Amino acid sequence: MYSKVLCFAALIAVVVAHGHAPAYSSQHITKHDGEPEVVKVGHDGHVVDYHTHPKYEFEYKVEDHHTGDIKSEHQSRDGDIVKGHYSLHQPDGSERNVHYEADKTG
């Protein structure tokens, strides 16, 4: 146990000695739909395989100023409609942004 703590402390000391800025990364996922279920429809008791309305949100971000890796993405789905955006910082300092949307007809 002490060797793991010592190795971790040594790693922190090396990073601090080189003056690296801290990196940041996160992600978030929220799922809103329910479980699939079998539903009887009509008077004859006909069984239909029913799937709930899909709905979710997804997001992630990375910010590492030492390597220049800076990007993010967000996507959501509500039924057949998917919307999203992603962003990427280019090495020349410019930022590339892409917005997209798709539906059942697309």
Backbone as a printed PyTorch tensor [residue, N CA C, xyz], in Angstrom:
tensor([[[  0.8180,  -1.1890,   0.0000],
         [  0.0000,   0.0000,   0.0000],
         [  0.8630,   1.2550,   0.0000]],

        [[  1.9350,   1.2190,   0.8320],
         [  2.8190,   2.3840,   0.8980],
         [  3.5300,   2.6270,  -0.4300]],

        [[  3.8370,   1.5430,  -1.1450],
         [  4.5310,   1.7120,  -2.4340],
         [  3.6130,   2.3810,  -3.4560]],

        [[  2.3140,   2.0920,  -3.4130],
         [  1.3690,   2.7340,  -4.3330],
         [  1.2540,   4.2270,  -4.0400]],

        [[  1.1970,   4.5630,  -2.7520],
         [  1.1180,   5.9710,  -2.3610],
         [  2.4010,   6.6910,  -2.7600]],

        [[  3.5460,   6.0510,  -2.5620],
         [  4.8320,   6.6430,  -2.9190],
         [  4.9370,   6.8490,  -4.4230]],

        [[  4.4890,   5.8820,  -5.2170],
         [  4.5080,   6.0180,  -6.6850],
         [  3.5930,   7.1470,  -7.1370]],

        [[  2.4300,   7.2500,  -6.5320],
         [  1.4980,   8.3190,  -6.8840],
         [  2.0920,   9.6810,  -6.5390]],

        [[  2.7110,   9.7910,  -5.3670],
         [  3.3370,  11.0530,  -4.9650],
         [  4.4810,  11.4150,  -5.9100]],

        [[  5.2470,  10.4300,  -6.3490],
         [  6.3400,  10.6810,  -7.2900],
         [  5.8000,  11.1660,  -8.6270]],

        [[  4.7120,  10.5810,  -9.0780],
         [  4.0990,  11.0060, -10.3380],
         [  3.6230,  12.4530, -10.2390]],

        [[  2.9950,  12.8040,  -9.1480],
         [  2.5390,  14.1860,  -8.9350],
         [  3.7370,  15.1340,  -8.9130]],

        [[  4.8160,  14.7440,  -8.2610],
         [  6.0130,  15.5960,  -8.1890],
         [  6.6040,  15.8280,  -9.5690]],

        [[  6.6250,  14.8100, -10.4210],
         [  7.1520,  14.9590, -11.7820],
         [  6.2830,  15.9030, -12.5890]],

        [[  4.9760,  15.7710, -12.4870],
         [  4.0680,  16.6480, -13.2260],
         [  4.2180,  18.0930, -12.7580]],

        [[  4.2790,  18.3030, -11.4640],
         [  4.4270,  19.6600, -10.9260],
         [  5.7690,  20.2480, -11.3370]],

        [[  6.8200,  19.4380, -11.3480],
         [  8.1570,  19.9220, -11.7010],
         [  8.2250,  20.3950, -13.1440]],

        [[  7.4660,  19.7870, -14.0110],
         [  7.4640,  20.1800, -15.4190],
         [  6.5010,  21.3240, -15.7020]],

        [[  5.7340,  21.7640, -14.7280],
         [  4.8600,  22.9210, -14.8850],
         [  3.6960,  22.7000, -15.8400]],

        [[  3.2200,  21.4970, -15.9580],
         [  2.0980,  21.2050, -16.8540],
         [  0.8010,  21.7420, -16.2770]],

        [[ -0.0010,  22.3060, -17.1530],
         [ -1.3360,  22.7370, -16.7300],
         [ -2.2080,  21.5000, -16.5410]],

        [[ -3.1490,  21.5500, -15.6260],
         [ -3.9960,  20.3760, -15.4050],
         [ -4.9090,  20.1100, -16.6020]],

        [[ -5.1420,  18.8550, -16.8740],
         [ -6.0750,  18.4490, -17.9300],
         [ -7.4390,  18.2220, -17.3120]],

        [[ -8.4830,  18.3480, -18.1260],
         [ -9.8480,  18.2160, -17.6440],
         [-10.6110,  17.3310, -18.6120]],

        [[-11.3500,  16.3860, -18.0980],
         [-12.1700,  15.5190, -18.9300],
         [-13.4320,  15.1720, -18.1550]],

        [[-14.5780,  15.1500, -18.8480],
         [-15.8180,  14.7680, -18.1830],
         [-16.7750,  14.1660, -19.1930]],

        [[-17.7210,  13.4190, -18.6860],
         [-18.7890,  12.8910, -19.5290],
         [-20.0670,  12.8070, -18.7120]],

        [[-21.1890,  12.8490, -19.4250],
         [-22.4890,  12.7900, -18.7660],
         [-23.4740,  12.0910, -19.7040]],

        [[-24.1820,  11.1160, -19.1860],
         [-25.1890,  10.3960, -19.9660],
         [-26.4730,  10.3410, -19.1460]],

        [[-27.5800,  10.7200, -19.7580],
         [-28.8840,  10.6270, -19.1130],
         [-29.8120,   9.8660, -20.0370]],

        [[-30.3640,   8.7640, -19.5660],
         [-31.2810,   7.9600, -20.3590],
         [-32.6750,   8.1200, -19.7660]],

        [[-33.6480,   8.4280, -20.6110],
         [-34.9920,   8.7230, -20.1270],
         [-36.0340,   7.6670, -20.4910]],

        [[-35.7010,   6.7200, -21.3640],
         [-36.7370,   5.7850, -21.8110],
         [-36.9140,   4.6410, -20.8080]],

        [[-37.9930,   3.8840, -20.9740],
         [-38.3060,   2.7860, -20.0700],
         [-37.9240,   1.4490, -20.6630]],

        [[-38.3700,   0.3890, -20.0400],
         [-38.0900,  -0.9700, -20.4950],
         [-39.0670,  -1.3870, -21.5940]],

        [[-38.6200,  -2.1680, -22.5960],
         [-39.5460,  -2.6860, -23.6060],
         [-40.5890,  -3.5830, -22.9480]],

        [[-41.7660,  -3.6310, -23.5090],
         [-42.8220,  -4.4620, -22.9450],
         [-43.7060,  -5.0070, -24.0670]],

        [[-44.3620,  -6.1140, -23.7940],
         [-45.3000,  -6.7070, -24.7370],
         [-46.6800,  -6.1410, -24.4420]],

        [[-47.3800,  -5.6960, -25.4760],
         [-48.6840,  -5.0580, -25.3120],
         [-49.7010,  -5.8040, -26.1680]],

        [[-50.8660,  -6.1170, -25.6060],
         [-51.9490,  -6.7360, -26.3710],
         [-52.7680,  -5.6220, -26.9960]],

        [[-52.9650,  -5.7130, -28.3080],
         [-53.6530,  -4.6570, -29.0510],
         [-54.8460,  -5.2740, -29.7780]],

        [[-55.9650,  -4.5750, -29.7860],
         [-57.1390,  -5.0420, -30.5250],
         [-57.9860,  -6.0060, -29.7200]],

        [[-59.1110,  -6.4160, -30.3370],
         [-60.0670,  -7.3000, -29.6570],
         [-59.6620,  -8.7680, -29.7140]],

        [[-58.8140,  -9.1270, -30.6890],
         [-58.4470, -10.5310, -30.8400],
         [-57.2440, -10.9280, -29.9750]],

        [[-56.7190,  -9.9970, -29.1730],
         [-55.5880, -10.3070, -28.2930],
         [-54.2770, -10.4110, -29.0350]],

        [[-54.1970,  -9.8340, -30.2200],
         [-52.9700,  -9.8510, -31.0120],
         [-51.8250,  -9.2290, -30.2010]],

        [[-50.6710,  -9.8930, -30.1410],
         [-49.5310,  -9.4270, -29.3620],
         [-48.5730,  -8.6610, -30.2710]],

        [[-48.1760,  -7.4800, -29.8270],
         [-47.2400,  -6.6440, -30.5770],
         [-46.0180,  -6.3920, -29.7020]],

        [[-44.8320,  -6.5370, -30.2710],
         [-43.6020,  -6.2220, -29.5600],
         [-43.4510,  -4.7060, -29.5390]],

        [[-43.5600,  -4.1070, -28.3880],
         [-43.5530,  -2.6530, -28.2620],
         [-42.2730,  -2.2040, -27.5660]],

        [[-41.6430,  -1.1910, -28.1260],
         [-40.4560,  -0.6070, -27.5000],
         [-40.7780,   0.8220, -27.1040]],

        [[-40.3450,   1.1960, -25.9260],
         [-40.6380,   2.5320, -25.4330],
         [-39.9820,   3.6100, -26.2920]],

        [[-40.4670,   4.7980, -26.1450],
         [-39.9670,   5.9740, -26.8520],
         [-38.5110,   6.2410, -26.4350]],

        [[-37.5400,   6.1370, -27.3620],
         [-36.1420,   6.3670, -26.9720],
         [-35.8740,   7.8480, -26.7020]],

        [[-35.2260,   8.1050, -25.5850],
         [-34.9020,   9.4840, -25.2310],
         [-33.6510,   9.4710, -24.3620]],

        [[-32.6100,  10.2300, -24.7870],
         [-31.3840,  10.2970, -24.0080],
         [-30.6250,  11.5840, -24.3160]],

        [[-29.6440,  11.8910, -23.4780],
         [-28.6960,  12.9720, -23.6970],
         [-27.3140,  12.4470, -23.3660]],

        [[-26.3140,  12.8670, -24.1410],
         [-24.9340,  12.4390, -23.9640],
         [-24.0380,  13.6580, -24.1330]],

        [[-23.0290,  13.7730, -23.2910],
         [-22.1210,  14.9080, -23.3850],
         [-20.7400,  14.5020, -22.8850]],

        [[-19.6890,  14.9840, -23.5500],
         [-18.3450,  14.8150, -23.0130],
         [-17.4850,  16.0080, -23.3790]],

        [[-16.4470,  16.2360, -22.5770],
         [-15.5140,  17.3430, -22.8020],
         [-14.1090,  16.8870, -22.4420]],

        [[-13.1360,  17.3800, -23.1960],
         [-11.7300,  17.1630, -22.8860],
         [-11.0280,  18.5060, -23.0240]],

        [[-10.2590,  18.8840, -22.0220],
         [ -9.4570,  20.1030, -22.0820],
         [ -8.0720,  19.7890, -21.5340]],

        [[ -7.1100,  19.6370, -22.4190],
         [ -5.7270,  19.4090, -22.0260],
         [ -4.8840,  20.4640, -22.7340]],

        [[ -4.6150,  21.5660, -22.0440],
         [ -3.9140,  22.6880, -22.6580],
         [ -2.4480,  22.3820, -22.9240]],

        [[ -1.8840,  21.3970, -22.2360],
         [ -0.4950,  21.0160, -22.4840],
         [ -0.3480,  20.3750, -23.8610]],

        [[ -1.2620,  19.4590, -24.1980],
         [ -1.1880,  18.7890, -25.5020],
         [ -1.9940,  19.5090, -26.5700]],

        [[ -2.8460,  20.4360, -26.1470],
         [ -3.7040,  21.1410, -27.1030],
         [ -4.9500,  20.3620, -27.4720]],

        [[ -5.2210,  19.2760, -26.7670],
         [ -6.4020,  18.4530, -27.0410],
         [ -7.6060,  19.0760, -26.3440]],

        [[ -8.3950,  19.8460, -27.0990],
         [ -9.5730,  20.5100, -26.5530],
         [-10.7450,  20.2040, -27.4730]],

        [[-11.7230,  19.4780, -26.9450],
         [-12.8740,  19.0970, -27.7660],
         [-14.0770,  18.8380, -26.8790]],

        [[-15.2600,  18.8600, -27.4850],
         [-16.4820,  18.5640, -26.7430],
         [-17.5420,  18.0540, -27.7160]],

        [[-18.5010,  17.3380, -27.1700],
         [-19.6280,  16.8540, -27.9650],
         [-20.8630,  16.7850, -27.0810]],

        [[-22.0120,  17.0820, -27.6810],
         [-23.2970,  16.9300, -27.0180],
         [-24.2630,  16.3460, -28.0310]],

        [[-25.0080,  15.3300, -27.6340],
         [-26.0040,  14.7220, -28.5130],
         [-27.2350,  14.3880, -27.7040]],

        [[-28.4100,  14.5540, -28.3180],
         [-29.6570,  14.1730, -27.6600],
         [-30.5440,  13.4560, -28.6670]],

        [[-31.3760,  12.5980, -28.1500],
         [-32.3460,  11.8780, -28.9880],
         [-33.6920,  11.9190, -28.3020]],

        [[-34.7150,  12.2110, -29.1000],
         [-36.0890,  12.1930, -28.6250],
         [-36.9040,  11.5130, -29.7120]],

        [[-37.1520,  10.2170, -29.5450],
         [-37.8320,   9.4380, -30.5830],
         [-36.9210,   9.2560, -31.7860]],

        [[-37.3900,   9.6570, -32.9580],
         [-36.6060,   9.5140, -34.1820],
         [-35.7450,  10.7380, -34.4790]],

        [[-35.7620,  11.7370, -33.6210],
         [-35.0070,  12.9700, -33.8670],
         [-33.7320,  12.9640, -33.0310]],

        [[-32.5980,  13.0620, -33.7270],
         [-31.2880,  13.1250, -33.0790],
         [-30.6660,  14.4720, -33.4170]],

        [[-30.2110,  15.1920, -32.3970],
         [-29.5620,  16.4830, -32.5930],
         [-28.2270,  16.4650, -31.8600]],

        [[-27.2600,  17.1720, -32.4270],
         [-25.9730,  17.1960, -31.7580],
         [-25.0810,  18.3250, -32.2060]],

        [[-23.9910,  18.4480, -31.4910],
         [-22.9920,  19.4720, -31.7620],
         [-21.6480,  18.9480, -31.2740]],

        [[-20.6130,  19.1420, -32.0780],
         [-19.2780,  18.8880, -31.5540],
         [-18.3410,  20.0090, -31.9400]],

        [[-17.3190,  20.1790, -31.1270],
         [-16.3890,  21.2840, -31.2690],
         [-14.9700,  20.7460, -31.1090]],

        [[-14.0570,  21.2610, -31.9300],
         [-12.6650,  20.8320, -31.8880],
         [-11.7760,  22.0430, -32.0770]],

        [[-10.8180,  22.2390, -31.1780],
         [ -9.8550,  23.3290, -31.3230],
         [ -8.7020,  22.8400, -32.1970]],

        [[ -8.4400,  23.5530, -33.2620],
         [ -7.3900,  23.2040, -34.2130],
         [ -6.0270,  23.6720, -33.6890]],

        [[ -4.9290,  23.0570, -34.1460],
         [ -3.5890,  23.4760, -33.7140],
         [ -3.2710,  24.9460, -34.0270]],

        [[ -3.8980,  25.5130, -35.0700],
         [ -3.6320,  26.9130, -35.4130],
         [ -4.4240,  27.8940, -34.5550]],

        [[ -5.2180,  27.3930, -33.5920],
         [ -5.9820,  28.2550, -32.7040],
         [ -7.4280,  28.4370, -33.1170]],

        [[ -7.7810,  28.0420, -34.3280],
         [ -9.1710,  28.1650, -34.7540],
         [-10.0150,  27.0550, -34.1310]],

        [[-11.3130,  27.2570, -34.1520],
         [-12.2360,  26.2840, -33.5730],
         [-13.1970,  25.7970, -34.6500]],

        [[-13.3400,  24.4890, -34.7540],
         [-14.2650,  23.8900, -35.7170],
         [-15.5170,  23.4590, -34.9620]],

        [[-16.6840,  23.9060, -35.4260],
         [-17.9680,  23.5580, -34.8150],
         [-18.8530,  22.8930, -35.8490]],

        [[-19.4780,  21.8120, -35.4700],
         [-20.3890,  21.0930, -36.3430],
         [-21.6870,  20.8720, -35.6000]],

        [[-22.7890,  21.3100, -36.2020],
         [-24.1300,  21.0680, -35.6690],
         [-24.8090,  20.0800, -36.6210]],

        [[-25.4940,  19.0880, -36.0850],
         [-26.1700,  18.1170, -36.9420],
         [-27.5290,  17.7500, -36.3770]],

        [[-28.3850,  17.2590, -37.2730],
         [-29.7310,  16.8360, -36.9050],
         [-30.1580,  15.7390, -37.8750]],

        [[-30.8010,  14.7200, -37.3610],
         [-31.3140,  13.6380, -38.1920],
         [-32.6860,  13.2320, -37.6740]],

        [[-33.5330,  12.7850, -38.5890],
         [-34.8400,  12.2760, -38.1960],
         [-35.1580,  11.0480, -39.0280]],

        [[-36.3370,  10.5040, -38.8450],
         [-36.7340,   9.2760, -39.5230],
         [-36.7070,   9.4070, -41.0420]],

        [[-36.9820,  10.5970, -41.5440],
         [-37.0150,  10.7910, -42.9990],
         [-35.6410,  10.9750, -43.5930]],

        [[-34.6230,  11.2750, -42.7620],
         [-33.2820,  11.6000, -43.2440],
         [-32.4490,  10.4530, -43.4580]]])
